[in-house]
Each structure stands twice: as C-alpha cells, then as structure tokens.
Amino acid sequence: MDQFDYNKFEWIHQVGGIRTARYDWPEVGGSPGCRVALVDTGAGLRFTVALDRGGDIVEAFYQNTALAYLTPNGYQPPSHALQQVDDQWLSSWPGGLVTTCGPRYMGPGREEDGKQLYLHGPHSNSPASLLAVHNPELQSGNPEMSLEMKIRDTRFYGPVVEVRRKIVCTLGDPSIRIEDEVINLGNETVPHNLLYHVNFGYPLLDEGARLVFGGRITGVWDGLELPAAPAPGADYNPWKNVPGNLAEHAGEGSRGLVLDVNSHDGTARVGLINHKRRIGIELAYLGDQLPRLANWQHFGPSGTYVSALEPFFGSLFGKSADDHPLAAQYLEPGQSRNYQLMLQIHADDSGIEQLGKWDQELVA
C-alpha cells in the first residue's frame, strides 16, 4: 500500500478518488451514452463503474495493463426491451471486469417456474440510483473512498427485489471490494440466483497466463450445450493454462466448467496470473456466500479473446438441468442475502507466489 503525505497536496484528485460523469461520445449505434463513476485508487488501479448498467465495473487498468475484456458494443443505455427477446442481452452488453447476473434468475434463456426467462436477468440492464459518493478526506486522513447505490428489479404485482451495493477502495491500495445486499421487498417468495461474471481480457489474459482455481467439477460444456457430467478419467487441469487463439472458438464456440470451489478457512481464493507481465489478480469471497464457480473460455480466432471466473449462488443453467443440492434458492418476503467480493492486484513476487499457492487440482 502506498502511503501519502496529506500535507503535500490540497485536492484529493491530485492523487486519486472518485468522480462522476456521463459518457456522451456517440458509441456504436449512436447511443447517447451512460452515467459513470471514474475511480482512481492512487495505486495504479483505475476503473469505471457504469451507473446506468447496474453499477457494474467495465474498463479496468493496472498501470499500463488492461484487465478486462470489452465487447464491440461500447456503452449503451439500459433497456429492459433487450431482456424480452432470447439472447438480445448480448446486443448491449459492454463486457467489463465485473458483470452482475440475477438477481432472480441467470444463465441462458429458458422456461422456469412457469415464466419465460432471458439471458442473465435484468441487473446489468437496470440503472442504479446513486445514493452517495465518498472520497478520501484530507482533513482527517481517512483513505477510504466508496460508491453507494441501489438497483431495483420490480414490476406491478411483484416482484420487488432490491440490490443495495457499495463499492469500496482505499487510497494507495490496488484492490476493489464489492458489498451487495439483495433483499425481497415484495410480499411473495421469489427465486434468487446471483453470479459475478469477472471477465479477463488481453493483455492481462494472454497465451501462457494461468487461471487459479480448484475443486470438484460438476459440469462441463462445449459450445452452447448445457453442461454434462465430466468425462470419466478426463483431466481438465490443462484448461487452466491459457492458450492462444483457437479456430474452434469462432462464432459462438466456447468451453467451460462448473465446480464446487475449494475454500481455505472459509474463504475461496481464485484468480489469474500472467508471469510475463508480472501481474496477478485475485478474487476472494466467502465460500458459503458463493459456493459454486463457473469458468467460461472463449479464445476466438480473431478479436474475441476472453475468459471469465464466475462465483455464484443458485443455479447457472436452471433447476430442471441442474441436480445440484444448491440449485433451487429463494428469498422469502423481507429476507435478504449478503455478498462480498474482493478483487486484489498482485504485482510483486511474493503476492504472485502466494496467489499461485491457492491453485489446486480439479477433481472430476
């Protein structure tokens, strides 16, 4: 952590902090842009929070290294209309470091509980109400900065589900803490599934980098097929070694794993290490909050080169296709669940080495 002498500058934004803005440069399709918050930790980590897209994190950089995969869509205004047609969610998704999926359903479109569902739920197509912006305080020497907001999934006659989000950073520390409370404010029981889609992109994600995770595999998928049981005797550990571009990942080609992630004293620690660039990124969270993990890999032959680590609660593919004991989850009226996700940058040998120690075998 970098230490700052608060007696040697007069405005906090000389060294870091949070500013809000609106991106109004015409994006692809001529969209009017989105409200954003620009966060600078003063420690080399800078990122953009898309306030109009669920308070998710889009661009993210550490020093001169981009961390996140970005789609060709750019920033587009939120639109619930894009939640009503198959997978049109993909038409406005900007990609980004963290995309939240849920809060009632997530995963591919399907029929469930007598309802027609669409890809990944409405969260990232919902604007956040910004409640508070706190910058580090020069007078008291408090280094913490934060954004507080709420995102609502509502309709007349219900449901009424609210995500209360706080994003916290500390001046001089290259880390991000996301704190979410999901609460059912309606008067009927609602399904609850939540997933953090953490999308790594080039140049952080590159040939020779390694994904860090381990646990018991419960599903394997290839292309757009639903996950199947892992093949008997198959070794999926080589999938953690990032390859170059793959011809078979053209178009919608992809592969992935679903697993029960290993925890260490109750905390799950996963991530990615790029030794060539001497950088690692660690995701840390409580295993009982987010007990399951997906890893999506799409190393297309041109342009679309991305892999995501996706901690989640509930079911990614729906109860009818998922016999996992944690697949069916609900919130009763007034009930809430809390989540914390920490993203930490490691750019020194000891931090990278420690992150590597969290890597464990995949067991089929």
C-alpha positions as YAML, in Angstrom:
chain: A
units: angstrom
residues:
- id: 1
  name: MET
  ca: [0.00, 0.00, 0.00]
- id: 2
  name: ASP
  ca: [1.32, 3.41, -0.95]
- id: 3
  name: GLN
  ca: [1.39, 5.96, 1.86]
- id: 4
  name: PHE
  ca: [0.57, 9.58, 1.06]
- id: 5
  name: ASP
  ca: [1.65, 12.70, 2.93]
- id: 6
  name: TYR
  ca: [-1.62, 14.61, 3.23]
- id: 7
  name: ASN
  ca: [0.28, 17.84, 3.95]
- id: 8
  name: LYS
  ca: [1.70, 17.99, 0.43]
- id: 9
  name: PHE
  ca: [-1.42, 18.39, -1.72]
- id: 10
  name: GLU
  ca: [-4.67, 20.33, -1.48]
- id: 11
  name: TRP
  ca: [-7.19, 18.45, -3.62]
- id: 12
  name: ILE
  ca: [-7.66, 14.71, -3.30]
- id: 13
  name: HIS
  ca: [-7.93, 14.16, -7.05]
- id: 14
  name: GLN
  ca: [-4.25, 15.04, -7.37]
- id: 15
  name: VAL
  ca: [-3.53, 11.50, -6.13]
- id: 16
  name: GLY
  ca: [-6.80, 9.56, -6.54]
- id: 17
  name: GLY
  ca: [-10.51, 9.43, -5.72]
- id: 18
  name: ILE
  ca: [-13.90, 9.17, -7.41]
- id: 19
  name: ARG
  ca: [-15.54, 11.44, -9.98]
- id: 20
  name: THR
  ca: [-18.88, 11.01, -11.70]
- id: 21
  name: ALA
  ca: [-19.52, 11.82, -15.35]
- id: 22
  name: ARG
  ca: [-21.58, 10.96, -18.39]
- id: 23
  name: TYR
  ca: [-20.04, 9.33, -21.43]
- id: 24
  name: ASP
  ca: [-21.77, 11.19, -24.26]
- id: 25
  name: TRP
  ca: [-19.48, 10.45, -27.18]
- id: 26
  name: PRO
  ca: [-21.65, 8.52, -29.68]
- id: 27
  name: GLU
  ca: [-20.98, 4.84, -29.32]
- id: 28
  name: VAL
  ca: [-21.68, 2.11, -31.84]
- id: 29
  name: GLY
  ca: [-25.27, 2.62, -32.98]
- id: 30
  name: GLY
  ca: [-25.29, 6.28, -31.93]
- id: 31
  name: SER
  ca: [-26.40, 5.66, -28.34]
- id: 32
  name: PRO
  ca: [-26.49, 8.66, -26.00]
- id: 33
  name: GLY
  ca: [-24.02, 7.15, -23.54]
- id: 34
  name: CYS
  ca: [-24.24, 6.30, -19.85]
- id: 35
  name: ARG
  ca: [-23.69, 7.75, -16.39]
- id: 36
  name: VAL
  ca: [-20.39, 6.52, -14.96]
- id: 37
  name: ALA
  ca: [-18.13, 6.89, -11.96]
- id: 38
  name: LEU
  ca: [-14.38, 7.07, -12.57]
- id: 39
  name: VAL
  ca: [-12.35, 5.56, -9.74]
- id: 40
  name: ASP
  ca: [-8.59, 6.01, -9.25]
- id: 41
  name: THR
  ca: [-7.12, 4.16, -6.28]
- id: 42
  name: GLY
  ca: [-3.87, 6.12, -6.45]
- id: 43
  name: ALA
  ca: [-2.06, 2.77, -6.59]
- id: 44
  name: GLY
  ca: [-2.09, 2.12, -10.32]
- id: 45
  name: LEU
  ca: [-5.58, 0.57, -10.36]
- id: 46
  name: ARG
  ca: [-8.18, 2.63, -12.23]
- id: 47
  name: PHE
  ca: [-11.66, 1.53, -13.26]
- id: 48
  name: THR
  ca: [-15.04, 2.74, -14.50]
- id: 49
  name: VAL
  ca: [-18.34, 1.96, -12.79]
- id: 50
  name: ALA
  ca: [-21.30, 2.01, -15.20]
- id: 51
  name: LEU
  ca: [-24.01, 3.59, -13.03]
- id: 52
  name: ASP
  ca: [-26.61, 3.12, -15.77]
- id: 53
  name: ARG
  ca: [-25.77, -0.56, -16.05]
- id: 54
  name: GLY
  ca: [-26.32, -1.94, -12.57]
- id: 55
  name: GLY
  ca: [-23.28, -0.31, -11.00]
- id: 56
  name: ASP
  ca: [-21.06, -2.89, -12.71]
- id: 57
  name: ILE
  ca: [-17.37, -2.36, -13.49]
- id: 58
  name: VAL
  ca: [-16.45, -2.01, -17.17]
- id: 59
  name: GLU
  ca: [-12.95, -0.74, -18.07]
- id: 60
  name: ALA
  ca: [-10.20, -1.54, -15.58]
- id: 61
  name: PHE
  ca: [-6.45, -0.95, -15.79]
- id: 62
  name: TYR
  ca: [-3.45, -1.60, -13.59]
- id: 63
  name: GLN
  ca: [-0.60, 0.70, -14.61]
- id: 64
  name: ASN
  ca: [-0.37, 0.14, -18.40]
- id: 65
  name: THR
  ca: [-2.15, -3.23, -18.43]
- id: 66
  name: ALA
  ca: [-5.83, -3.53, -19.36]
- id: 67
  name: LEU
  ca: [-7.52, -6.14, -17.17]
- id: 68
  name: ALA
  ca: [-10.99, -6.56, -18.67]
- id: 69
  name: TYR
  ca: [-12.50, -7.87, -21.88]
- id: 70
  name: LEU
  ca: [-14.67, -5.30, -23.68]
- id: 71
  name: THR
  ca: [-17.22, -6.20, -26.35]
- id: 72
  name: PRO
  ca: [-17.61, -4.16, -29.57]
- id: 73
  name: ASN
  ca: [-20.95, -2.81, -28.23]
- id: 74
  name: GLY
  ca: [-19.44, 0.04, -26.23]
- id: 75
  name: TYR
  ca: [-21.61, 1.76, -23.62]
- id: 76
  name: GLN
  ca: [-25.31, 1.62, -24.39]
- id: 77
  name: PRO
  ca: [-28.21, 2.87, -22.27]
- id: 78
  name: PRO
  ca: [-30.03, 0.24, -20.22]
- id: 79
  name: SER
  ca: [-33.05, -1.29, -21.95]
- id: 80
  name: HIS
  ca: [-35.43, -3.84, -20.48]
- id: 81
  name: ALA
  ca: [-36.64, -4.43, -24.02]
- id: 82
  name: LEU
  ca: [-33.39, -6.30, -24.56]
- id: 83
  name: GLN
  ca: [-34.43, -8.67, -21.77]
- id: 84
  name: GLN
  ca: [-37.51, -9.85, -23.64]
- id: 85
  name: VAL
  ca: [-36.07, -11.50, -26.75]
- id: 86
  name: ASP
  ca: [-33.95, -14.64, -26.49]
- id: 87
  name: ASP
  ca: [-30.31, -13.59, -26.00]
- id: 88
  name: GLN
  ca: [-30.58, -9.92, -27.03]
- id: 89
  name: TRP
  ca: [-28.82, -9.12, -23.75]
- id: 90
  name: LEU
  ca: [-25.66, -9.72, -25.82]
- id: 91
  name: SER
  ca: [-26.51, -6.79, -28.11]
- id: 92
  name: SER
  ca: [-25.88, -4.18, -25.43]
- id: 93
  name: TRP
  ca: [-23.51, -5.94, -23.02]
- id: 94
  name: PRO
  ca: [-20.29, -3.88, -22.82]
- id: 95
  name: GLY
  ca: [-18.29, -6.69, -21.27]
- id: 96
  name: GLY
  ca: [-16.12, -5.36, -18.48]
- id: 97
  name: LEU
  ca: [-14.33, -6.54, -15.38]
- id: 98
  name: VAL
  ca: [-17.45, -7.36, -13.34]
- id: 99
  name: THR
  ca: [-20.95, -8.02, -14.71]
- id: 100
  name: THR
  ca: [-23.64, -8.98, -12.21]
- id: 101
  name: CYS
  ca: [-26.21, -11.57, -13.31]
- id: 102
  name: GLY
  ca: [-29.52, -12.03, -11.48]
- id: 103
  name: PRO
  ca: [-30.94, -11.24, -9.00]
- id: 104
  name: ARG
  ca: [-33.81, -13.68, -9.55]
- id: 105
  name: TYR
  ca: [-32.61, -15.77, -12.48]
- id: 106
  name: MET
  ca: [-29.41, -16.02, -14.51]
- id: 107
  name: GLY
  ca: [-27.89, -18.14, -17.24]
- id: 108
  name: PRO
  ca: [-29.35, -18.91, -20.67]
- id: 109
  name: GLY
  ca: [-32.94, -18.23, -21.70]
- id: 110
  name: ARG
  ca: [-35.41, -20.97, -20.74]
- id: 111
  name: GLU
  ca: [-38.81, -21.59, -19.19]
- id: 112
  name: GLU
  ca: [-38.73, -21.94, -15.43]
- id: 113
  name: ASP
  ca: [-41.34, -21.63, -12.68]
- id: 114
  name: GLY
  ca: [-43.90, -21.06, -15.44]
- id: 115
  name: LYS
  ca: [-42.05, -17.98, -16.72]
- id: 116
  name: GLN
  ca: [-40.11, -17.34, -19.90]
- id: 117
  name: LEU
  ca: [-36.62, -16.25, -18.89]
- id: 118
  name: TYR
  ca: [-33.95, -14.43, -20.85]
- id: 119
  name: LEU
  ca: [-30.18, -14.42, -20.69]
- id: 120
  name: HIS
  ca: [-28.61, -13.45, -17.35]
- id: 121
  name: GLY
  ca: [-31.51, -11.49, -15.87]
- id: 122
  name: PRO
  ca: [-32.16, -7.74, -15.75]
- id: 123
  name: HIS
  ca: [-29.45, -6.47, -13.38]
- id: 124
  name: SER
  ca: [-26.98, -5.11, -15.94]
- id: 125
  name: ASN
  ca: [-29.80, -3.53, -17.95]
- id: 126
  name: SER
  ca: [-31.06, -1.62, -14.91]
- id: 127
  name: PRO
  ca: [-29.87, 1.87, -13.91]
- id: 128
  name: ALA
  ca: [-28.58, 2.34, -10.39]
- id: 129
  name: SER
  ca: [-29.81, 5.08, -8.09]
- id: 130
  name: LEU
  ca: [-26.62, 6.70, -6.81]
- id: 131
  name: LEU
  ca: [-27.03, 7.31, -3.07]
- id: 132
  name: ALA
  ca: [-23.60, 8.56, -2.00]
- id: 133
  name: VAL
  ca: [-20.06, 9.23, -3.18]
- id: 134
  name: HIS
  ca: [-17.37, 9.35, -0.51]
- id: 135
  name: ASN
  ca: [-13.85, 10.47, -1.36]
- id: 136
  name: PRO
  ca: [-10.77, 10.19, 0.88]
- id: 137
  name: GLU
  ca: [-10.69, 13.01, 3.40]
- id: 138
  name: LEU
  ca: [-7.69, 15.29, 3.60]
- id: 139
  name: GLN
  ca: [-8.59, 16.79, 6.97]
- id: 140
  name: SER
  ca: [-8.98, 13.51, 8.86]
- id: 141
  name: GLY
  ca: [-6.55, 11.48, 6.78]
- id: 142
  name: ASN
  ca: [-9.22, 8.84, 6.07]
- id: 143
  name: PRO
  ca: [-8.04, 6.99, 2.92]
- id: 144
  name: GLU
  ca: [-11.31, 5.18, 2.14]
- id: 145
  name: MET
  ca: [-13.44, 6.01, -0.92]
- id: 146
  name: SER
  ca: [-16.78, 4.46, -1.82]
- id: 147
  name: LEU
  ca: [-19.88, 4.49, -4.00]
- id: 148
  name: GLU
  ca: [-23.29, 3.57, -2.58]
- id: 149
  name: MET
  ca: [-26.23, 2.76, -4.84]
- id: 150
  name: LYS
  ca: [-29.30, 0.60, -5.24]
- id: 151
  name: ILE
  ca: [-30.58, -1.34, -8.23]
- id: 152
  name: ARG
  ca: [-34.20, -2.50, -8.36]
- id: 153
  name: ASP
  ca: [-35.87, -5.42, -10.15]
- id: 154
  name: THR
  ca: [-39.58, -4.56, -9.96]
- id: 155
  name: ARG
  ca: [-42.97, -4.75, -11.60]
- id: 156
  name: PHE
  ca: [-46.58, -4.08, -10.57]
- id: 157
  name: TYR
  ca: [-47.93, -7.12, -8.66]
- id: 158
  name: GLY
  ca: [-44.33, -8.03, -7.92]
- id: 159
  name: PRO
  ca: [-41.59, -8.96, -7.69]
- id: 160
  name: VAL
  ca: [-39.81, -6.17, -5.81]
- id: 161
  name: VAL
  ca: [-36.16, -7.11, -5.36]
- id: 162
  name: GLU
  ca: [-33.50, -4.56, -4.48]
- id: 163
  name: VAL
  ca: [-29.73, -4.85, -4.66]
- id: 164
  name: ARG
  ca: [-28.02, -2.45, -2.27]
- id: 165
  name: ARG
  ca: [-24.44, -2.08, -3.49]
- id: 166
  name: LYS
  ca: [-21.36, -0.48, -2.03]
- id: 167
  name: ILE
  ca: [-18.04, -0.38, -3.90]
- id: 168
  name: VAL
  ca: [-15.12, 0.42, -1.61]
- id: 169
  name: CYS
  ca: [-11.46, 1.23, -2.29]
- id: 170
  name: THR
  ca: [-8.61, 2.52, -0.15]
- id: 171
  name: LEU
  ca: [-6.29, 5.22, -1.44]
- id: 172
  name: GLY
  ca: [-2.92, 3.62, -2.12]
- id: 173
  name: ASP
  ca: [-4.22, 0.03, -2.29]
- id: 174
  name: PRO
  ca: [-4.84, -1.66, -5.68]
- id: 175
  name: SER
  ca: [-7.99, -3.51, -4.66]
- id: 176
  name: ILE
  ca: [-11.78, -3.30, -5.01]
- id: 177
  name: ARG
  ca: [-14.36, -4.51, -2.52]
- id: 178
  name: ILE
  ca: [-17.95, -5.05, -3.70]
- id: 179
  name: GLU
  ca: [-20.57, -5.39, -0.94]
- id: 180
  name: ASP
  ca: [-24.08, -6.36, -2.02]
- id: 181
  name: GLU
  ca: [-27.25, -6.94, -0.05]
- id: 182
  name: VAL
  ca: [-30.10, -8.50, -2.03]
- id: 183
  name: ILE
  ca: [-33.48, -8.07, -0.34]
- id: 184
  name: ASN
  ca: [-37.00, -9.18, -1.24]
- id: 185
  name: LEU
  ca: [-39.17, -6.13, -0.58]
- id: 186
  name: GLY
  ca: [-42.29, -7.76, -2.02]
- id: 187
  name: ASN
  ca: [-44.95, -9.85, -0.32]
- id: 188
  name: GLU
  ca: [-44.31, -13.16, -2.14]
- id: 189
  name: THR
  ca: [-41.47, -15.63, -2.23]
- id: 190
  name: VAL
  ca: [-39.12, -15.08, -5.20]
- id: 191
  name: PRO
  ca: [-36.34, -17.18, -6.71]
- id: 192
  name: HIS
  ca: [-32.85, -15.88, -6.03]
- id: 193
  name: ASN
  ca: [-29.72, -16.56, -8.08]
- id: 194
  name: LEU
  ca: [-26.68, -14.29, -8.25]
- id: 195
  name: LEU
  ca: [-23.45, -14.51, -10.25]
- id: 196
  name: TYR
  ca: [-20.43, -12.23, -10.62]
- id: 197
  name: HIS
  ca: [-19.17, -12.55, -14.21]
- id: 198
  name: VAL
  ca: [-15.50, -11.46, -13.89]
- id: 199
  name: ASN
  ca: [-14.20, -11.12, -17.44]
- id: 200
  name: PHE
  ca: [-10.47, -11.08, -18.10]
- id: 201
  name: GLY
  ca: [-9.17, -9.68, -21.39]
- id: 202
  name: TYR
  ca: [-5.95, -9.02, -23.25]
- id: 203
  name: PRO
  ca: [-3.22, -8.16, -22.37]
- id: 204
  name: LEU
  ca: [-3.77, -9.48, -18.83]
- id: 205
  name: LEU
  ca: [-5.27, -12.57, -20.44]
- id: 206
  name: ASP
  ca: [-2.73, -13.92, -22.89]
- id: 207
  name: GLU
  ca: [-1.12, -17.13, -24.04]
- id: 208
  name: GLY
  ca: [0.96, -18.55, -21.19]
- id: 209
  name: ALA
  ca: [-1.11, -17.00, -18.39]
- id: 210
  name: ARG
  ca: [-2.68, -19.37, -15.86]
- id: 211
  name: LEU
  ca: [-6.07, -19.46, -14.21]
- id: 212
  name: VAL
  ca: [-6.01, -20.20, -10.49]
- id: 213
  name: PHE
  ca: [-8.81, -22.30, -9.00]
- id: 214
  name: GLY
  ca: [-9.62, -25.83, -7.92]
- id: 215
  name: GLY
  ca: [-12.43, -28.05, -6.72]
- id: 216
  name: ARG
  ca: [-14.88, -30.75, -7.72]
- id: 217
  name: ILE
  ca: [-16.19, -30.45, -11.27]
- id: 218
  name: THR
  ca: [-19.98, -30.83, -11.51]
- id: 219
  name: GLY
  ca: [-20.42, -29.87, -15.16]
- id: 220
  name: VAL
  ca: [-18.55, -29.40, -18.42]
- id: 221
  name: TRP
  ca: [-19.86, -27.63, -21.51]
- id: 222
  name: ASP
  ca: [-18.72, -27.19, -25.06]
- id: 223
  name: GLY
  ca: [-20.28, -24.61, -27.38]
- id: 224
  name: LEU
  ca: [-23.89, -23.78, -26.47]
- id: 225
  name: GLU
  ca: [-24.71, -27.17, -24.99]
- id: 226
  name: LEU
  ca: [-25.89, -27.44, -21.39]
- id: 227
  name: PRO
  ca: [-23.25, -28.78, -19.00]
- id: 228
  name: ALA
  ca: [-22.83, -32.53, -18.87]
- id: 229
  name: ALA
  ca: [-21.03, -34.67, -16.33]
- id: 230
  name: PRO
  ca: [-17.25, -34.66, -16.76]
- id: 231
  name: ALA
  ca: [-15.96, -37.46, -18.96]
- id: 232
  name: PRO
  ca: [-14.70, -40.42, -16.89]
- id: 233
  name: GLY
  ca: [-10.96, -40.23, -16.44]
- id: 234
  name: ALA
  ca: [-10.65, -36.89, -18.25]
- id: 235
  name: ASP
  ca: [-8.09, -34.38, -16.98]
- id: 236
  name: TYR
  ca: [-9.38, -30.79, -17.14]
- id: 237
  name: ASN
  ca: [-6.43, -29.23, -15.34]
- id: 238
  name: PRO
  ca: [-4.75, -28.23, -18.66]
- id: 239
  name: TRP
  ca: [-7.76, -25.95, -19.28]
- id: 240
  name: LYS
  ca: [-6.28, -23.64, -16.67]
- id: 241
  name: ASN
  ca: [-3.33, -22.90, -18.99]
- id: 242
  name: VAL
  ca: [-4.41, -20.04, -21.28]
- id: 243
  name: PRO
  ca: [-3.86, -20.94, -24.95]
- id: 244
  name: GLY
  ca: [-3.52, -18.73, -27.99]
- id: 245
  name: ASN
  ca: [-6.40, -18.12, -30.38]
- id: 246
  name: LEU
  ca: [-8.44, -21.27, -31.12]
- id: 247
  name: ALA
  ca: [-10.09, -21.83, -34.51]
- id: 248
  name: GLU
  ca: [-12.82, -23.92, -32.87]
- id: 249
  name: HIS
  ca: [-13.89, -20.88, -30.84]
- id: 250
  name: ALA
  ca: [-15.01, -18.94, -33.90]
- id: 251
  name: GLY
  ca: [-18.54, -17.57, -33.67]
- id: 252
  name: GLU
  ca: [-20.21, -18.95, -30.54]
- id: 253
  name: GLY
  ca: [-17.60, -21.62, -29.90]
- id: 254
  name: SER
  ca: [-16.53, -21.84, -26.28]
- id: 255
  name: ARG
  ca: [-15.94, -24.24, -23.41]
- id: 256
  name: GLY
  ca: [-16.36, -24.14, -19.68]
- id: 257
  name: LEU
  ca: [-16.51, -25.79, -16.30]
- id: 258
  name: VAL
  ca: [-18.86, -25.64, -13.32]
- id: 259
  name: LEU
  ca: [-17.47, -26.70, -9.97]
- id: 260
  name: ASP
  ca: [-17.80, -26.61, -6.24]
- id: 261
  name: VAL
  ca: [-14.85, -24.37, -5.45]
- id: 262
  name: ASN
  ca: [-12.34, -25.15, -2.72]
- id: 263
  name: SER
  ca: [-12.29, -22.77, 0.25]
- id: 264
  name: HIS
  ca: [-9.42, -22.01, 2.61]
- id: 265
  name: ASP
  ca: [-10.63, -21.37, 6.16]
- id: 266
  name: GLY
  ca: [-14.00, -20.45, 4.68]
- id: 267
  name: THR
  ca: [-12.62, -18.10, 2.02]
- id: 268
  name: ALA
  ca: [-12.44, -19.03, -1.66]
- id: 269
  name: ARG
  ca: [-9.44, -17.57, -3.49]
- id: 270
  name: VAL
  ca: [-9.25, -17.79, -7.28]
- id: 271
  name: GLY
  ca: [-7.70, -15.66, -9.99]
- id: 272
  name: LEU
  ca: [-5.31, -15.35, -12.88]
- id: 273
  name: ILE
  ca: [-1.53, -14.93, -13.10]
- id: 274
  name: ASN
  ca: [0.38, -13.52, -16.06]
- id: 275
  name: HIS
  ca: [4.04, -14.14, -15.22]
- id: 276
  name: LYS
  ca: [5.25, -12.46, -18.40]
- id: 277
  name: ARG
  ca: [3.68, -9.17, -17.31]
- id: 278
  name: ARG
  ca: [4.39, -9.87, -13.63]
- id: 279
  name: ILE
  ca: [0.82, -9.33, -12.57]
- id: 280
  name: GLY
  ca: [-1.87, -11.37, -10.89]
- id: 281
  name: ILE
  ca: [-5.47, -10.67, -9.97]
- id: 282
  name: GLU
  ca: [-7.11, -12.44, -7.05]
- id: 283
  name: LEU
  ca: [-10.82, -12.85, -6.30]
- id: 284
  name: ALA
  ca: [-11.55, -13.56, -2.64]
- id: 285
  name: TYR
  ca: [-15.01, -14.26, -1.21]
- id: 286
  name: LEU
  ca: [-16.75, -16.36, 1.43]
- id: 287
  name: GLY
  ca: [-17.39, -19.88, 0.24]
- id: 288
  name: ASP
  ca: [-20.78, -20.11, 1.93]
- id: 289
  name: GLN
  ca: [-21.96, -16.93, 0.16]
- id: 290
  name: LEU
  ca: [-20.82, -18.02, -3.31]
- id: 291
  name: PRO
  ca: [-20.25, -21.79, -3.09]
- id: 292
  name: ARG
  ca: [-20.14, -22.52, -6.82]
- id: 293
  name: LEU
  ca: [-17.85, -21.34, -9.60]
- id: 294
  name: ALA
  ca: [-18.01, -21.34, -13.39]
- id: 295
  name: ASN
  ca: [-15.10, -20.79, -15.76]
- id: 296
  name: TRP
  ca: [-16.04, -19.65, -19.28]
- id: 297
  name: GLN
  ca: [-13.40, -19.74, -22.01]
- id: 298
  name: HIS
  ca: [-13.78, -18.17, -25.46]
- id: 299
  name: PHE
  ca: [-10.46, -17.81, -27.27]
- id: 300
  name: GLY
  ca: [-11.77, -16.83, -30.69]
- id: 301
  name: PRO
  ca: [-9.51, -16.79, -33.75]
- id: 302
  name: SER
  ca: [-9.82, -13.01, -34.12]
- id: 303
  name: GLY
  ca: [-10.72, -10.33, -31.59]
- id: 304
  name: THR
  ca: [-13.00, -12.13, -29.15]
- id: 305
  name: TYR
  ca: [-10.49, -13.45, -26.61]
- id: 306
  name: VAL
  ca: [-11.88, -13.75, -23.09]
- id: 307
  name: SER
  ca: [-12.09, -15.99, -20.06]
- id: 308
  name: ALA
  ca: [-14.28, -15.39, -17.04]
- id: 309
  name: LEU
  ca: [-14.28, -16.63, -13.47]
- id: 310
  name: GLU
  ca: [-17.85, -16.59, -12.21]
- id: 311
  name: PRO
  ca: [-18.56, -17.18, -8.50]
- id: 312
  name: PHE
  ca: [-22.27, -17.78, -8.00]
- id: 313
  name: PHE
  ca: [-25.13, -18.74, -5.72]
- id: 314
  name: GLY
  ca: [-28.02, -20.85, -7.01]
- id: 315
  name: SER
  ca: [-28.07, -22.35, -10.49]
- id: 316
  name: LEU
  ca: [-26.48, -21.06, -13.68]
- id: 317
  name: PHE
  ca: [-28.47, -23.31, -16.00]
- id: 318
  name: GLY
  ca: [-31.80, -23.70, -14.18]
- id: 319
  name: LYS
  ca: [-33.26, -26.19, -11.75]
- id: 320
  name: SER
  ca: [-34.51, -28.61, -14.41]
- id: 321
  name: ALA
  ca: [-30.99, -29.00, -15.84]
- id: 322
  name: ASP
  ca: [-29.14, -28.88, -12.53]
- id: 323
  name: ASP
  ca: [-29.42, -31.58, -9.86]
- id: 324
  name: HIS
  ca: [-27.00, -29.80, -7.52]
- id: 325
  name: PRO
  ca: [-28.38, -29.56, -3.94]
- id: 326
  name: LEU
  ca: [-27.92, -25.75, -4.04]
- id: 327
  name: ALA
  ca: [-29.68, -25.27, -7.38]
- id: 328
  name: ALA
  ca: [-33.08, -24.12, -6.08]
- id: 329
  name: GLN
  ca: [-32.82, -20.96, -3.98]
- id: 330
  name: TYR
  ca: [-35.47, -18.45, -2.85]
- id: 331
  name: LEU
  ca: [-35.95, -15.30, -0.82]
- id: 332
  name: GLU
  ca: [-38.98, -15.05, 1.44]
- id: 333
  name: PRO
  ca: [-40.70, -11.65, 1.88]
- id: 334
  name: GLY
  ca: [-38.34, -9.41, 3.84]
- id: 335
  name: GLN
  ca: [-35.47, -11.87, 3.59]
- id: 336
  name: SER
  ca: [-32.05, -10.77, 2.36]
- id: 337
  name: ARG
  ca: [-28.67, -12.25, 1.49]
- id: 338
  name: ASN
  ca: [-25.30, -10.54, 1.70]
- id: 339
  name: TYR
  ca: [-22.29, -10.94, -0.59]
- id: 340
  name: GLN
  ca: [-18.74, -9.60, -0.55]
- id: 341
  name: LEU
  ca: [-16.29, -9.92, -3.42]
- id: 342
  name: MET
  ca: [-12.72, -8.64, -3.14]
- id: 343
  name: LEU
  ca: [-10.53, -8.11, -6.22]
- id: 344
  name: GLN
  ca: [-6.85, -7.63, -5.39]
- id: 345
  name: ILE
  ca: [-3.99, -6.82, -7.76]
- id: 346
  name: HIS
  ca: [-0.64, -8.51, -7.09]
- id: 347
  name: ALA
  ca: [2.38, -7.01, -8.87]
- id: 348
  name: ASP
  ca: [5.23, -8.21, -6.65]
- id: 349
  name: ASP
  ca: [6.89, -11.62, -6.49]
- id: 350
  name: SER
  ca: [5.62, -12.50, -3.02]
- id: 351
  name: GLY
  ca: [2.00, -11.63, -3.81]
- id: 352
  name: ILE
  ca: [2.04, -13.52, -7.10]
- id: 353
  name: GLU
  ca: [3.67, -16.51, -5.44]
- id: 354
  name: GLN
  ca: [1.05, -16.55, -2.69]
- id: 355
  name: LEU
  ca: [-1.77, -16.33, -5.26]
- id: 356
  name: GLY
  ca: [-0.27, -19.29, -7.08]
- id: 357
  name: LYS
  ca: [-0.38, -21.35, -3.88]
- id: 358
  name: TRP
  ca: [-4.16, -21.14, -3.85]
- id: 359
  name: ASP
  ca: [-4.28, -23.14, -7.10]
- id: 360
  name: GLN
  ca: [-5.49, -26.69, -6.56]
- id: 361
  name: GLU
  ca: [-6.33, -29.73, -8.64]
- id: 362
  name: LEU
  ca: [-9.59, -30.07, -10.48]
- id: 363
  name: VAL
  ca: [-11.31, -33.30, -9.49]
- id: 364
  name: ALA
  ca: [-13.85, -34.84, -11.84]
...
